[in-house]
Amino acid sequence: MMQPTIPAQTLSKLSDWLATRMGLNFPMERRSDLERGMAAAASAFGMPNAESCANWLLSTPPTRGQIETLASCLTIGETYFFRDECCFTALEMNVLPELIHARMKSERRLRIWSAGCCTGEEPYSIAMLIDRLIPDVHDWNVAILATDINPSFLRRASKGVYAQWSFRNTSVRAESMDGYFQRISASQREIKPRIRKYVSFSYLNLADDIYPSIANNTNAMDIIFCRNVMQYFTADQAERVCRKLQDSLIDGGWLIVAPAETWVHPRQGLKMVEFPGAIFYQKHEHESDEASMPPARKVYPTFELPSLKHPVGKSVPASKQIKVPETRKETASISIEHVGPVSYHQARSYANEGKLTEAAECCETVIAANKTDPNPQYLLAMIKQEQGQYEQAVQSLKRALYLDPSFVLAHFALGNLYSLIGRPRDARRYFRNALDLLLPLSKGEVVPESDGLSAGRLEEIVTTLLESLDGVAAANS
């Protein structure tokens, strides 16, 4: 048995501190896990031992870097492709076919969030499944957001390189993955670019960060995966996170957790749906929707098995290079005068609900009424990006910056967009512009149009994205 290395009183204070700062739960029966994690953290922080490391952390508010290091030491990144066969069967045979069928008649888009994505096997598994289910997937706008609190996990996930241990699932579905990878060594395989393009990786602390929000792309999700994450959280923190994840879903959206996780309970607007070997939760804002819920074990005969209809490894036409017209330069003294808040707030409301066509129409109306307001231009850009209309999104963001060159979020969004479409040099330029504009602001000051994001937090996010771009450039050189 492991001998205690941290006094019981200090360990108790540290456990409370972690619950408050990070939502991590270390009850008495897991105190040995906490001590082992703190021994690793002490080494990472350059401290002589676990006790001195604990006392140091308790003496000062943590920085984001400290939280990231603790997350890597106190949580376990245990995952592999297509982990939990029953979950992916329910997704393939029931949930995704219903969504795909509904979206074929309207906007061809899917928005999925892998919260706590670890090293990326889960979001890439989702991307492969979607690629197999939709024959004309290149005509769809598929966006899979993958977030984690551990930056080392995110760096590994972004590279998309995996050893044999990540392929230990022996199911038929997992065995059919070969067409999505290219072998780069005897022991490593790299996921192909046409699958990687569906997934964007981003740092997010579920216990602390703001969501849902257009600013960090956590709004209007069709499906949210949050599996094997809440086991680390306190009951109160898990309840808060569950409520925020529910708010991040569109009406009819799905929250997917691991079978053994009991932190989600049926509640107002969130109904439990049982599948063979899996339990999902579907959001229904109105009680009248309960009667229209799909049966748990319904099979959709119009959708054949993807391996028969849609072979693995098919080639998808490369996306066209986006040509961005330069914004016309004019010298003018602009007085920004906001239009009636009802129309603009209605556009934001539609966007948060995933009603992108209605949101875009509202924005166009507001812009037509007042062409000097940058806010609806910014919102329209976020909508166009969600719709996969990247050229229009770039144009709207440049118009917003023409009207207000100090619009921090527009610089940040343009950096993200250029990174998404493969223009890292432009992405760096706009990320650096955002950092320059954030420097004069106090760390706690809320950034306009950010849904409550502080200047200090946005600065950390932008810095991480710049480091990620530099890391990719170094790896490719």
C-alpha positions in Angstrom: 0.0 0.0 0.0 1.2 3.5 -0.9 2.5 5.5 2.1 1.0 9.0 2.4 3.4 11.7 1.2 1.0 14.7 1.9 -0.5 15.3 5.3 -4.2 14.5 5.5 -5.2 18.1 6.3 -3.2 19.5 3.3 -4.6 16.7 1.1 -8.2 17.6 2.1 -7.6 21.3 1.3 -6.1 20.4 -2.0 -9.0 18.2 -2.9 -11.4 21.1 -2.1 -9.2 23.5 -4.2 -9.2 21.2 -7.2 -13.0 20.8 -6.9 -13.4 24.6 -6.9 -10.8 25.5 -9.6 -11.1 22.6 -12.0 -14.2 20.6 -10.9 -12.1 17.6 -10.3 -13.4 15.2 -7.6 -11.0 13.3 -5.3 -13.1 11.8 -2.5 -11.4 9.8 0.3 -11.3 6.6 -1.7 -9.3 8.3 -4.5 -6.8 10.2 -2.3 -4.0 7.8 -3.3 -4.7 8.7 -7.0 -4.4 12.3 -6.0 -1.1 11.8 -4.3 0.3 9.9 -7.3 -0.9 12.7 -9.5 0.7 15.3 -7.3 4.0 13.5 -7.3 4.0 13.8 -11.1 2.9 17.4 -10.9 5.8 18.2 -8.5 8.2 16.9 -11.1 6.6 18.9 -13.9 6.6 22.1 -11.8 10.2 21.5 -10.7 9.2 21.2 -7.0 11.1 19.0 -4.6 8.2 16.8 -3.5 4.4 16.4 -3.7 3.8 18.2 -0.3 5.7 21.3 -1.3 3.9 21.4 -4.6 0.5 21.1 -2.9 1.4 24.0 -0.5 2.6 26.1 -3.4 -0.6 25.6 -5.4 -2.8 26.4 -2.3 -1.0 29.7 -1.7 -1.8 31.4 -5.0 -4.6 31.6 -7.7 -3.6 29.2 -10.5 -2.6 30.3 -13.9 -4.0 28.5 -17.0 -0.6 26.9 -17.5 -0.7 25.4 -14.0 -4.2 24.1 -14.6 -3.1 22.5 -17.9 -0.2 20.8 -16.1 -2.4 19.5 -13.3 -4.9 18.2 -15.9 -2.3 16.2 -17.6 -1.1 14.8 -14.3 -4.4 14.1 -12.6 -6.5 12.7 -15.5 -6.0 9.6 -17.6 -6.0 9.7 -21.4 -7.4 6.3 -22.1 -9.1 5.9 -25.4 -9.1 4.2 -28.8 -10.9 4.3 -32.1 -14.6 3.4 -32.0 -14.5 2.9 -28.2 -17.9 1.5 -27.0 -19.4 -0.5 -29.8 -23.0 -0.1 -28.6 -22.7 3.7 -28.6 -21.5 3.8 -32.2 -24.0 1.3 -33.3 -26.9 3.5 -31.9 -25.3 6.5 -33.5 -24.9 4.7 -36.9 -28.3 3.0 -37.0 -30.6 5.5 -35.3 -29.3 9.0 -34.5 -27.3 10.0 -37.5 -29.7 8.6 -40.1 -32.5 10.6 -38.6 -30.4 13.8 -38.6 -29.1 13.2 -42.2 -32.6 12.5 -43.5 -33.9 15.7 -42.0 -31.0 17.9 -43.2 -31.2 16.6 -46.7 -34.4 18.6 -47.1 -32.8 21.8 -45.8 -29.3 23.0 -45.0 -26.9 20.1 -45.4 -24.9 20.6 -42.2 -24.0 18.7 -39.1 -22.5 20.1 -35.9 -21.0 17.7 -33.4 -18.9 18.4 -30.2 -16.5 15.9 -28.7 -16.0 17.4 -25.2 -13.0 15.9 -23.5 -11.6 14.5 -26.8 -8.3 13.3 -25.3 -5.9 12.4 -28.1 -8.5 12.6 -30.9 -9.6 9.0 -31.5 -13.2 9.8 -30.6 -13.8 12.8 -33.0 -11.9 11.1 -35.8 -14.1 8.0 -35.3 -17.2 10.2 -35.6 -15.8 11.8 -38.8 -15.1 8.4 -40.3 -18.6 7.3 -39.5 -20.2 10.4 -41.1 -18.0 10.0 -44.1 -19.3 6.4 -44.6 -23.0 7.3 -44.0 -23.3 10.3 -46.4 -22.4 9.4 -50.0 -22.2 13.0 -51.1 -20.5 14.2 -47.9 -18.4 16.7 -49.8 -21.6 18.7 -50.5 -22.3 19.0 -46.7 -20.9 21.3 -44.1 -19.7 18.9 -41.4 -18.1 20.6 -38.3 -16.8 18.5 -35.5 -15.5 20.5 -32.5 -13.0 18.6 -30.3 -12.0 20.2 -27.0 -9.9 19.2 -24.0 -8.3 20.7 -21.0 -4.9 19.0 -21.7 -2.9 20.9 -24.4 -0.5 17.9 -24.9 -3.5 15.8 -25.8 -4.6 18.4 -28.3 -1.2 18.7 -29.9 -1.1 14.9 -30.4 -4.7 14.9 -31.7 -4.0 17.7 -34.2 -1.1 15.7 -35.7 -3.4 12.7 -36.3 -0.6 10.1 -35.9 -1.4 6.9 -34.0 0.3 3.8 -32.8 -1.2 0.3 -32.9 -2.6 0.7 -29.3 -5.2 3.1 -30.6 -6.5 0.4 -33.0 -7.1 -2.3 -30.4 -10.9 -2.4 -31.1 -11.4 -5.6 -33.0 -15.0 -4.9 -34.2 -15.9 -5.1 -37.9 -16.4 -1.3 -37.9 -12.9 -0.7 -36.5 -11.3 -3.2 -38.8 -12.7 -1.3 -41.9 -10.7 1.9 -41.0 -7.6 1.2 -43.2 -8.9 3.3 -46.1 -8.8 6.4 -43.8 -5.1 6.1 -42.8 -1.8 6.0 -44.4 1.1 4.1 -42.9 4.1 6.3 -42.0 6.2 3.7 -40.2 6.0 0.1 -39.2 4.2 1.0 -36.0 2.4 4.3 -36.9 -0.5 5.4 -39.1 -1.6 8.9 -40.0 -5.2 9.9 -40.6 -5.8 11.2 -44.1 -6.4 14.9 -44.6 -9.9 14.5 -46.0 -11.0 13.1 -42.6 -8.9 15.6 -40.5 -10.6 18.5 -42.3 -13.9 17.8 -40.5 -12.4 18.1 -37.0 -11.1 21.3 -35.3 -9.3 21.0 -32.0 -9.5 23.7 -29.3 -8.7 24.1 -25.6 -11.7 24.3 -23.3 -12.1 23.8 -19.6 -15.6 22.4 -19.0 -15.5 23.5 -15.4 -14.6 27.1 -16.0 -15.0 28.3 -19.6 -18.0 30.0 -21.1 -20.4 27.9 -23.2 -22.6 27.9 -25.2 -21.1 30.8 -27.1 -20.7 31.7 -30.8 -17.3 33.1 -29.9 -15.8 29.6 -29.2 -18.2 27.7 -31.5 -19.9 25.8 -28.8 -23.5 26.8 -29.7 -26.2 25.0 -31.7 -24.8 21.5 -31.5 -26.7 18.6 -33.0 -24.8 16.0 -30.9 -22.5 16.4 -27.9 -20.2 13.5 -26.8 -19.1 13.9 -23.2 -17.9 10.4 -22.3 -15.7 9.4 -19.4 -15.2 13.0 -18.4 -17.6 13.6 -15.5 -16.1 10.8 -13.5 -13.5 13.3 -12.5 -16.0 16.0 -11.5 -17.8 16.7 -8.2 -21.6 16.2 -8.2 -22.3 19.9 -8.2 -19.9 20.6 -11.0 -21.2 17.8 -13.1 -24.7 19.2 -12.7 -23.6 22.6 -13.8 -21.7 21.2 -16.8 -24.7 19.1 -17.8 -27.0 22.1 -17.7 -24.5 24.1 -19.9 -24.1 21.2 -22.4 -27.9 21.0 -22.6 -28.0 24.7 -23.4 -25.4 24.1 -26.1 -27.7 21.7 -28.0 -30.3 22.6 -30.5 -33.9 21.4 -29.8 -33.9 17.7 -30.6 -30.1 17.5 -30.2 -28.4 14.6 -28.4 -26.2 14.4 -25.4 -24.1 11.1 -25.4 -22.4 9.9 -22.2 -20.7 6.6 -21.3 -23.0 3.8 -20.1 -21.5 3.7 -16.6 -21.9 7.5 -16.0 -24.9 8.3 -13.8 -24.4 12.0 -13.5 -27.0 12.9 -16.1 -30.6 12.5 -15.0 -33.8 13.0 -16.9 -34.8 16.7 -16.3 -36.9 19.4 -17.8 -36.1 19.5 -21.5 -33.8 16.5 -21.4 -35.2 13.0 -22.0 -33.5 9.7 -21.6 -33.7 7.4 -24.7 -32.6 3.8 -24.3 -30.8 1.9 -27.1 -29.4 -1.7 -26.9 -26.4 -1.3 -24.6 -26.5 2.5 -24.6 -28.4 5.4 -23.1 -28.5 8.8 -24.8 -30.3 12.0 -23.8 -32.4 14.1 -26.2 -33.2 17.7 -25.7 -36.8 18.7 -26.0 -37.6 22.3 -24.9 -41.3 21.9 -25.1 -43.2 19.2 -23.2 -45.5 18.6 -26.3 -42.4 17.3 -28.1 -42.3 14.3 -25.8 -45.0 12.5 -27.8 -43.0 12.8 -31.0 -39.8 11.3 -29.6 -38.4 8.6 -31.8 -38.6 5.0 -30.5 -35.3 4.0 -28.9 -34.8 0.9 -31.1 -36.2 2.2 -34.3 -34.3 1.0 -37.4 -34.3 3.2 -40.5 -34.7 0.9 -43.5 -34.0 3.7 -46.1 -30.3 3.7 -44.9 -28.3 0.7 -45.9 -25.2 -0.3 -44.0 -22.5 2.2 -45.1 -20.0 -0.4 -45.9 -22.3 -1.6 -48.7 -23.5 1.7 -50.0 -20.4 3.9 -49.4 -17.0 2.1 -49.6 -14.3 3.1 -47.1 -11.5 5.2 -48.6 -13.5 6.8 -51.4 -11.9 9.9 -52.8 -13.5 13.3 -52.2 -12.9 16.2 -54.5 -10.5 18.7 -53.0 -12.1 22.0 -52.0 -11.4 24.9 -54.2 -9.0 27.6 -53.2 -10.8 30.5 -51.7 -10.1 33.9 -53.3 -10.7 36.7 -50.9 -11.3 40.1 -52.4 -9.6 43.0 -50.7 -11.8 45.3 -48.7 -12.2 48.7 -50.3 -10.3 51.3 -48.4 -11.9 54.6 -47.7 -11.1 57.4 -45.3 -14.2 58.4 -43.3 -15.1 59.4 -39.8 -17.6 56.7 -38.8 -20.0 57.1 -35.9 -21.3 53.7 -34.9 -24.9 53.9 -34.2 -26.6 50.6 -33.3 -29.9 49.6 -34.8 -32.8 48.6 -32.7 -31.6 45.8 -30.4 -34.6 43.6 -31.0 -33.6 42.7 -34.6 -30.0 42.1 -33.8 -30.7 40.1 -30.6 -33.2 38.1 -32.6 -30.5 37.2 -35.1 -28.2 36.1 -32.2 -31.1 34.1 -30.8 -31.7 32.3 -34.1 -27.9 31.6 -34.4 -27.8 30.1 -30.9 -30.7 27.8 -31.8 -29.0 26.7 -35.0 -31.6 28.4 -37.2 -29.0 29.7 -39.6 -31.1 30.8 -42.5 -33.4 32.9 -40.2 -30.3 34.3 -38.4 -28.7 35.3 -41.7 -31.9 37.0 -42.9 -32.1 39.0 -39.7 -28.5 40.1 -40.0 -29.0 41.2 -43.6 -32.0 43.3 -42.5 -30.1 44.9 -39.7 -27.1 45.6 -42.0 -29.4 47.2 -44.6 -30.9 49.5 -42.0 -27.5 50.6 -40.7 -24.4 49.9 -42.7 -22.0 51.4 -40.2 -22.6 48.8 -37.4 -19.8 46.1 -37.3 -21.6 43.8 -34.9 -24.2 42.3 -37.4 -21.3 41.9 -39.9 -19.4 39.9 -37.4 -22.4 37.7 -36.5 -23.2 37.2 -40.2 -19.6 36.0 -40.7 -20.0 33.4 -37.9 -23.2 32.2 -39.5 -21.7 32.0 -43.0 -18.7 30.0 -41.5 -21.2 27.5 -39.9 -22.8 27.2 -43.3 -19.5 26.4 -44.9 -19.6 29.7 -47.0 -16.0 30.7 -46.1 -15.5 33.3 -48.7 -18.6 35.2 -47.6 -17.5 34.8 -44.0 -14.1 36.4 -44.8 -15.8 39.3 -46.6 -18.1 40.0 -43.7 -15.3 39.9 -41.1 -13.2 42.3 -43.3 -16.2 44.7 -43.5 -16.6 44.5 -39.7 -12.9 45.4 -39.3 -13.2 48.2 -41.8 -16.0 49.7 -39.7 -14.1 49.0 -36.4 -10.4 48.2 -36.7 -10.2 47.5 -33.0 -12.9 44.8 -33.1 -10.9 42.1 -31.2 -13.2 39.2 -31.8 -13.3 39.9 -35.6 -9.5 39.7 -35.7 -9.7 36.5 -33.7 -12.4 35.0 -35.9 -10.5 35.9 -39.1 -7.4 34.2 -37.6 -9.5 31.1 -36.9 -11.0 31.1 -40.4 -7.7 31.5 -42.2 -6.3 28.7 -40.1 -9.4 26.5 -41.1 -8.9 27.1 -44.8 -5.2 26.5 -44.8 -3.7 30.0 -44.8 -1.5 29.9 -41.7 0.5 33.1 -42.5 -2.7 35.2 -42.6 -4.0 33.4 -39.5 -0.9 34.4 -37.6 -1.3 38.0 -38.7 -4.8 38.3 -37.4 -4.1 36.4 -34.2 -1.2 38.8 -33.5 -3.5 41.7 -34.2 -5.9 40.3 -31.6 -3.1 40.0 -29.0 -2.0 43.6 -29.6 -5.6 44.8 -29.0 -5.9 42.8 -25.9 -2.7 44.1 -24.2 -4.2 47.4 -23.0 -7.3 45.7 -21.5 -7.4 44.4 -17.9 -7.4 40.6 -17.6 -10.9 40.6 -16.2 -12.5 42.9 -18.7 -15.2 41.3 -20.8 -14.5 41.3 -24.5 -17.4 42.8 -26.5 -19.7 40.3 -28.3 -17.9 37.4 -26.6 -20.8 36.2 -24.3 -18.7 37.0 -21.2 -15.2 35.9 -22.3 -12.6 37.9 -20.4 -9.6 39.6 -22.1 -7.2 37.5 -20.1 -8.8 34.2 -21.1 -9.0 35.2 -24.8 -5.3 36.2 -24.7 -4.5 32.7 -23.4 -6.6 31.1 -26.2 -4.9 33.1 -28.9 -1.5 32.5 -27.6 -2.2 28.7 -27.6 -3.4 28.9 -31.2 -0.3 30.7 -32.3 1.9 28.2 -30.6 -0.1 25.4 -32.3 0.4 27.0 -35.7 4.1 27.5 -35.0 4.4 23.9 -33.9 2.7 22.6 -37.1 5.0 24.7 -39.2 8.1 23.4 -37.4 6.9 19.8 -37.8 6.4 20.3 -41.6 9.7 22.0 -42.1 
